[in-house]
Amino acid sequence: MRLASRVMLAGAALAIVALVAVQYERVVERNVALSHALSATRADISSLKLKERKQRRLIERLSDPHGAIPEIHDRLHVVAPHEELIYLKSATPAPQSKSGERR
């Protein structure tokens, strides 16, 4: 009788420990997933804040006539009096001769 009650008590304790372990595993798994989601959200927030700062600077620059006029000229390719546009093209590299060839 004593042995049977001890075995049943040990089995019940083992079952309780197993249930707690399963629940703890689920909690840890969910915390890890939420942690990844939180870090991704923080990265998105920081990139959006950077984009917002850039857009605010652009709005401020274009709100001022001294900043808007050069931008308009650049986009429309127009010049003010006594100004000139200069277009630069990258030079194509000269073909390389092989070391054993003579011309």
Secondary structure, 3 states (H helix, E strand, C coil): CHHHHHHHHHHHHHHHHHHHHHHHHHHHHHHHHHHHHHHHHHHHHHHHHHHHHHHHHHHHHHHCHHHHHHHHHHHHCCCCCCCCCCCCCCCCCCCCCCCCCCC
